[in-house]
Amino acid sequence: MTDRDPEATSARRIERLATLPLFHKLDGRKVVLAGSGEGALWKAELLAAAGADLVILAGHAGGLFEALAKDPPAGTVTIVPRNWQPADFDGAAIAVGDIESDDEARAFAAAARQVGVPVNVVDKPDFCDFAFGSLVNRSPLVVAISTDGASPVFGQTIRAKIEALLPAGLKGWAQAAKDWRPAVQGRELPFALRRAFWEKFTDRAMAEPERAPDAADEGELFAALRRLEGAHDGTGRVTLVGAGPGDPELLTLKAIRALQSADIILYDDLVSTSVLEFARREAKRMLVGKTGYGPSVQQGDINAMIISLAAQGKHVVRLKGGDPGIFGRAGEEIEACEKAGIPVALVPGISAAQGAAASLGLSLTHRDHARRLQFVTGHARTGDLPEDLDWQAMADPHATTVVYMARATLTGFRDRAIAAGLDPQTPAIAVLAATQPTEQRLHATIATLPERLGELPAKGPLLVLIGHALGAAAMKAVDLPGLRRA
């Protein structure tokens, strides 16, 4: 095994966007709206709600807008009883037209662009500089959904889903965030403390989203901020986070929150790029990977890096595949942080064993076949099979055994376990890259599985499951590639 230096990486470039989502400030700004149909009325209501000084050019059909003009939700509404003219665009922030004729729509768009005004023509994307999305309104929390005009109905369905996920009470919390922000900013706190305040605020909002925040919430949150300020000595913190076996949908909410609050992310080779997509874009990323029998960053170097970065006041997230507490060397990193006086927290993850079992559609325990579950490593510090495994336990016919990092040592494990009494016909399954799109499996018995591992790709995390509880899955005889997702 050769040493490997930590490697700085960057966030993966964002995939192509059909349109750039922007939130346009229209308070007190002139907006031109031409048209007299129901589409124009809805756009008028939307623009007025955004605080625009709306000029409606409705020809002789201005009566449709009279109720809105008398009582706009915000801004002002002026009805001009004639058709639009090029001079109407002077000083406008945006222009919107509800126009049937393509020739008039083309002229409307050209006149607006002539004076640098972005234009939208309802239901005519060829003449549009911007589009209106489907809205979820918890203002000042606003969510907009766009399908780039492909299917408004699809966008509306997505909006309905999001509406159901966002309680109406979040409107009050969003308003409180807007109201309290100047007081937080006015303290001139370091970034870490400001972020800590907003994390506490968010935790409270998501715990009780249906109720509006009150003075008691404000008092308690600012009191917590004062305590943080008094205790803050410039030292950062460390969070050990389980990334799960690879499928990003198996990340916990707590893991996502940690990733979104990180300043630095130190991650392993086993962490998938799709998991890293949940990280804060501004977070610096460092690959500190370990590969079995290949180049690896030494654990001592990782410990030193964690402590050095946290000592600079950074929130360091140590991101590990699976669960950090299962063969992830979390104990060594926790001990190093505690010796250095660095606060450290642990966020558990879905283990590789759990992910593999779910993907196989089986239970690791069974009342008739497996009353005990044991996780063992096939890889000692030397790279050889550990000498101190309890071989009588490995041979227990009523246990399910999950062997991590066993690619090079499974033959020795098989021989020692069978010598201790393990039935050679015990079902065994090797799972490569569990829960990931590249997942592959190999079903066999423990007697024959080691010699067949060469049928799997040479790279990727490999897990071996052994036990009679696997019998039903083994009987399916789904060999390579045999991918079946749960």
C-alpha positions in Angstrom: 0.0 0.0 0.0 1.4 3.4 -1.0 0.8 6.8 0.7 -1.5 9.3 -0.9 -1.8 13.0 -0.4 -5.1 14.7 0.3 -6.5 16.0 -2.9 -8.6 19.2 -3.2 -11.6 18.8 -5.4 -14.3 21.1 -6.6 -18.0 20.9 -6.7 -19.2 19.2 -9.8 -20.2 21.7 -12.4 -23.9 22.3 -12.5 -25.8 20.5 -15.2 -27.2 22.6 -18.1 -30.2 24.8 -17.2 -32.9 25.4 -19.7 -33.6 28.7 -18.1 -32.0 30.7 -15.2 -34.4 31.1 -12.3 -34.3 34.6 -10.9 -36.4 36.5 -8.4 -37.2 40.0 -9.6 -37.7 42.9 -7.3 -40.6 45.0 -8.6 -41.6 47.1 -5.6 -42.3 50.6 -7.0 -41.1 49.8 -10.5 -43.1 50.4 -13.7 -44.4 47.2 -15.4 -46.2 47.3 -18.7 -49.0 44.8 -19.3 -50.9 44.6 -22.6 -54.0 42.5 -23.1 -57.5 42.0 -22.1 -58.0 38.2 -21.6 -58.1 36.0 -18.5 -54.4 35.3 -19.0 -53.7 39.0 -18.7 -55.9 39.3 -15.5 -53.9 36.6 -13.8 -50.6 38.1 -14.8 -51.9 41.5 -13.5 -52.8 40.0 -10.1 -49.4 38.4 -9.9 -47.5 41.5 -10.9 -49.5 43.7 -8.5 -48.9 41.2 -5.7 -45.1 41.7 -6.3 -45.5 45.5 -5.6 -45.2 46.7 -9.2 -46.6 50.0 -10.4 -48.6 48.3 -13.1 -49.7 50.0 -16.3 -52.4 48.0 -18.0 -53.0 48.7 -21.7 -56.3 46.9 -22.2 -57.8 48.7 -25.2 -61.5 49.1 -24.6 -61.8 46.1 -22.3 -60.4 47.7 -19.1 -63.4 46.8 -17.1 -61.9 43.3 -16.5 -59.3 44.9 -14.3 -61.4 47.5 -12.4 -61.7 45.4 -9.2 -58.0 44.8 -9.1 -57.3 48.5 -9.7 -59.5 49.5 -6.8 -58.0 47.1 -4.3 -54.6 45.8 -5.5 -52.7 43.3 -3.1 -49.7 45.6 -3.3 -48.3 48.3 -5.6 -50.5 50.3 -7.9 -52.7 49.5 -10.9 -53.4 52.0 -13.6 -55.7 51.2 -16.5 -55.0 53.0 -19.8 -58.0 52.6 -22.2 -56.0 52.1 -25.4 -53.7 49.6 -27.1 -50.0 49.6 -26.4 -47.5 52.0 -28.1 -43.7 51.8 -28.3 -43.4 54.8 -26.0 -45.1 52.8 -23.2 -42.0 50.8 -22.6 -39.8 53.8 -21.5 -38.7 53.3 -17.9 -40.3 49.8 -17.5 -38.6 47.0 -15.6 -40.4 44.3 -17.6 -43.2 44.0 -20.1 -45.9 41.3 -20.4 -48.3 40.8 -23.3 -51.4 38.6 -23.6 -51.6 38.8 -27.4 -53.2 36.4 -29.9 -51.6 37.5 -33.2 -48.0 36.3 -33.8 -47.4 39.5 -35.8 -48.5 41.7 -33.0 -46.6 39.6 -30.5 -43.4 39.9 -32.5 -43.9 43.7 -32.7 -44.6 43.9 -29.0 -41.4 42.0 -28.2 -39.3 44.0 -30.6 -40.5 47.3 -29.2 -39.7 46.3 -25.6 -36.3 44.9 -26.5 -35.5 48.1 -28.4 -35.3 50.0 -25.1 -33.8 47.1 -23.2 -36.9 45.8 -21.4 -37.3 42.0 -20.9 -40.5 40.7 -22.3 -42.9 37.9 -21.9 -45.8 37.0 -24.3 -48.3 34.7 -22.6 -48.2 31.2 -24.2 -45.8 32.2 -26.9 -42.3 31.1 -25.7 -40.7 32.1 -29.0 -41.2 35.8 -28.1 -40.2 35.5 -24.4 -37.1 36.6 -22.6 -38.4 35.2 -19.3 -41.1 32.9 -18.1 -43.5 32.7 -15.2 -43.3 29.5 -13.2 -45.9 27.8 -11.0 -45.6 29.4 -7.6 -45.8 28.1 -4.0 -46.5 31.2 -2.0 -45.3 31.4 1.6 -44.0 34.9 1.0 -41.4 36.0 1.8 -40.7 32.3 1.2 -41.5 31.7 -2.5 -40.9 28.6 -4.5 -41.1 28.7 -8.3 -41.3 25.7 -10.7 -40.5 25.9 -14.4 -40.7 23.2 -17.1 -39.4 25.7 -19.7 -42.8 25.8 -21.2 -42.8 22.1 -22.0 -45.8 21.2 -19.8 -47.5 23.7 -17.5 -49.8 21.0 -16.2 -46.7 19.0 -15.1 -45.3 22.1 -13.4 -48.7 22.6 -11.6 -48.6 19.0 -10.4 -45.1 19.5 -9.0 -46.3 22.7 -7.3 -49.2 20.8 -5.7 -46.7 18.2 -4.3 -44.5 21.0 -2.9 -47.6 22.8 -1.5 -48.4 19.6 0.5 -44.8 19.5 1.9 -44.6 23.1 3.0 -46.9 23.9 5.9 -48.6 27.3 5.5 -47.1 28.3 8.9 -43.7 28.6 7.3 -44.8 31.9 5.9 -44.6 33.3 9.5 -41.2 31.8 10.1 -39.9 33.3 6.8 -41.2 36.7 7.8 -39.5 36.4 11.2 -36.2 35.6 9.5 -36.6 38.7 7.4 -37.5 40.8 10.4 -34.7 39.4 12.7 -31.9 39.4 10.2 -30.8 43.0 10.7 -30.4 42.3 14.4 -28.2 39.3 13.7 -26.1 41.2 11.0 -25.8 44.2 13.3 -23.8 42.1 15.8 -20.9 41.8 13.4 -20.4 38.1 14.4 -18.1 35.7 12.6 -19.7 33.6 9.9 -19.7 30.5 12.1 -21.8 32.1 14.8 -24.2 33.7 12.3 -24.7 30.3 10.7 -25.2 28.6 14.1 -28.0 31.1 14.9 -29.8 30.4 11.6 -29.4 26.6 12.1 -31.1 26.9 15.5 -33.7 29.1 13.9 -34.3 26.5 11.1 -34.4 23.6 13.6 -37.1 25.4 15.6 -39.1 26.3 12.5 -39.1 22.8 11.0 -40.0 21.3 14.4 -43.1 23.5 14.7 -43.9 24.7 11.2 -47.6 25.1 11.7 -47.4 27.9 14.3 -46.2 31.4 13.9 -43.0 32.4 15.8 -43.5 34.8 18.7 -41.5 37.0 21.0 -40.6 34.0 23.2 -39.0 32.4 20.2 -37.1 35.5 19.4 -35.9 35.9 23.0 -34.8 32.3 23.3 -32.9 32.3 20.0 -31.1 35.5 20.7 -30.3 34.3 24.2 -28.8 31.2 22.6 -26.8 33.4 20.3 -25.4 35.4 23.2 -24.3 32.1 24.9 -22.6 31.0 21.7 -20.9 34.4 21.4 -19.7 34.2 25.0 -18.3 30.7 24.6 -16.8 31.2 21.2 -13.0 31.2 21.2 -12.5 31.0 17.5 -12.4 27.2 17.5 -14.5 25.4 14.9 -16.1 22.0 15.2 -16.1 18.6 13.5 -19.0 16.5 12.4 -18.5 12.8 11.4 -21.2 12.1 8.9 -22.4 8.8 7.5 -23.0 9.1 3.7 -24.8 5.8 3.5 -23.9 3.1 1.0 -24.2 5.3 -2.1 -27.8 5.9 -3.0 -28.3 9.6 -2.1 -31.9 9.0 -1.2 -30.6 7.0 1.8 -29.0 10.1 3.3 -30.6 11.2 6.6 -32.0 14.7 7.0 -29.4 15.4 9.7 -26.6 14.4 7.3 -28.0 16.8 4.7 -28.1 19.6 7.2 -24.5 18.9 8.2 -23.4 18.9 4.6 -25.2 22.2 4.0 -23.5 23.9 6.9 -19.9 22.7 6.2 -17.0 24.9 5.5 -14.7 22.0 4.6 -15.7 18.4 3.6 -13.1 15.7 3.9 -14.5 12.7 2.1 -13.6 9.1 1.2 -13.4 7.4 -2.2 -16.6 5.4 -1.3 -18.7 8.6 -1.1 -20.7 8.9 -4.4 -20.7 12.2 -6.3 -24.5 12.2 -6.0 -24.2 12.4 -2.3 -21.8 15.4 -2.5 -24.4 17.2 -4.6 -26.2 17.9 -1.3 -23.3 19.8 0.1 -23.1 23.6 0.3 -21.7 24.9 -3.0 -19.2 27.2 -1.2 -17.8 24.3 0.9 -14.2 23.3 0.1 -13.9 19.6 -0.7 -10.9 17.4 0.0 -10.6 13.8 -1.1 -8.8 11.9 1.7 -9.5 8.5 0.3 -8.4 5.0 1.3 -8.4 2.2 -1.1 -7.8 -1.4 -0.2 -4.3 -2.5 -1.1 -3.9 0.8 -3.1 -2.8 4.4 -2.5 -4.3 5.8 0.8 -4.1 8.9 2.8 -2.6 7.9 6.2 -5.0 8.1 9.1 -2.6 10.2 11.1 -2.5 12.8 8.3 -6.3 12.9 8.2 -6.5 13.4 12.0 -4.0 16.2 11.8 -5.9 17.9 8.9 -9.2 17.7 10.8 -7.7 19.3 13.9 -5.8 22.0 11.9 -8.9 23.1 10.0 -11.2 23.1 13.0 -8.6 25.1 14.9 -9.0 27.8 12.2 -12.7 28.1 13.1 -14.0 25.9 10.3 -16.9 23.5 10.5 -15.2 20.3 9.2 -17.5 17.6 8.0 -15.7 14.2 7.8 -17.9 12.3 5.3 -17.6 8.5 5.3 -19.4 5.8 3.3 -22.0 3.8 5.2 -22.0 4.5 8.9 -18.9 6.2 10.3 -19.1 4.0 13.4 -18.8 0.7 11.5 -15.2 0.1 10.3 -14.9 3.8 9.4 -12.1 4.6 12.0 -14.5 7.1 13.6 -13.1 6.2 17.0 -9.6 7.3 16.1 -10.8 10.6 14.8 -13.1 11.3 17.8 -10.2 10.5 20.1 -7.9 12.9 18.2 -10.5 15.7 18.3 -11.1 15.2 22.0 -7.4 15.4 22.8 -7.2 18.7 20.9 -10.2 20.1 22.6 -12.2 20.3 19.3 -16.0 19.8 19.7 -17.0 16.7 17.7 -20.4 15.2 16.8 -21.5 12.0 15.1 -24.2 11.7 12.5 -25.0 8.0 11.8 -25.7 6.7 8.4 -27.3 3.7 6.7 -24.7 1.0 6.8 -23.5 -0.8 3.7 -24.9 -4.0 5.2 -28.4 -2.5 5.6 -28.2 -1.0 2.1 -27.2 -4.4 0.6 -29.9 -6.2 2.4 -32.6 -3.7 1.3 -31.4 -3.9 -2.3 -31.6 -7.7 -2.1 -35.0 -7.5 -0.5 -34.1 -9.7 2.5 -33.9 -9.4 6.3 -30.6 -9.9 8.0 -32.3 -11.6 10.9 -34.9 -14.3 11.0 -36.7 -16.1 13.8 -35.9 -19.5 12.4 -32.5 -18.9 10.8 -30.7 -15.9 12.3 -31.1 -14.8 15.9 -27.8 -12.9 15.8 -26.2 -10.4 13.4 -22.4 -9.8 13.4 -20.3 -7.4 11.4 -16.6 -8.3 11.0 -13.7 -7.0 9.0 -11.7 -9.1 6.7 -8.9 -6.6 6.7 -6.4 -6.1 9.6 -3.9 -3.3 9.9 -1.4 -5.4 7.9 -3.9 -6.0 5.1 -4.2 -9.7 6.1 -7.1 -11.6 7.6 -7.4 -10.6 11.3 -6.1 -13.2 13.6 -8.3 -12.4 16.5 -11.7 -13.2 15.0 -13.9 -15.5 17.1 -14.1 -18.4 14.7 -16.7 -20.3 16.7 -18.9 -17.2 16.3 -18.1 -17.2 12.6 -19.3 -20.8 12.4 -22.6 -20.2 14.3 -25.4 -21.6 12.1 -27.9 -19.2 13.7 -26.0 -16.0 12.9 -25.9 -13.8 9.8 -22.3 -12.6 9.2 -21.4 -9.6 7.2 -17.8 -9.4 6.2 -16.4 -6.0 5.2 -13.3 -5.5 3.0 -12.9 -9.2 2.3 -12.0 -9.2 -1.4 -8.4 -10.4 -0.8 -9.0 -12.5 2.3 -12.3 -14.3 1.8 -10.5 -17.6 0.9 -8.8 -17.6 4.2 -11.9 -16.6 6.0 -13.9 -19.4 4.4 -11.2 -22.0 5.3 -11.0 -20.9 8.9 -14.7 -20.7 9.4 -15.4 -24.1 7.8 -12.6 -25.6 10.0 -14.4 -24.2 13.0 -17.7 -25.9 12.0 -19.4 -23.6 9.4 -21.5 -25.6 7.0 -19.8 -25.3 3.5 -23.3 -25.1 2.0 -24.2 -22.0 3.9 -25.6 -19.4 1.5 -23.3 -16.5 0.7 -23.8 -13.4 -1.4 -21.2 -10.9 -2.5 -22.5 -7.4 -3.2 -20.5 -4.8 -5.1 -21.4 -1.1 -4.8 -24.5 -1.8 -2.9 -27.5 0.6 -3.7 -25.5 2.3 -6.4 -26.4 2.2 -10.1 -23.4 0.0 -10.7 -24.4 -2.6 -8.1 -23.7 -6.2 -8.9 -24.2 -9.4 -7.0 -22.9 -12.9 -6.9 -24.9 -15.7 -5.2 -23.2 -18.9 -4.1 -22.3 -20.9 -1.0 -19.5 -20.0 1.3 -17.6 -23.0 -0.1 -17.6 -21.7 -3.7 -17.9 -17.9 -3.4 -14.2 -17.0 -2.9 -13.1 -18.5 -6.2 -15.9 -16.7 -8.0 -15.1 -13.2 -6.8 -13.1 -12.7 -10.0 -16.4 -12.5 -11.9 -17.1 -9.1 -10.3 -15.2 -5.9 -11.3 -11.9 -5.4 -9.6 -12.8 -2.0 -8.2 -15.6 -0.9 -5.9 -16.7 -1.6 -2.3 -17.4 -5.3 -1.7 -19.5 -6.8 1.0 -20.0 -10.4 1.7 -23.2 -11.7 3.5 -23.2 -15.2 4.9 -26.0 -17.1 6.6 -29.1 -19.2 6.3 -31.3 -16.2 6.5 -30.1 -15.4 3.0 -31.4 -18.7 1.7 -34.5 -17.3 0.0 -32.4 -14.7 -1.9 -29.7 -17.2 -2.8 -32.3 -19.6 -4.2 -33.3 -16.9 -6.7 -29.9 -17.6 -8.3 -29.6 -14.1 -9.6 -26.0 -14.1 -10.8 -23.8 -11.4 -12.4 -24.9 -8.9 -13.4 -28.3 -9.7 -11.8 -29.1 -6.2 -10.6 -32.4 -5.9 -8.7 -33.2 -2.8 -6.8 -35.4 -2.7 -3.7 
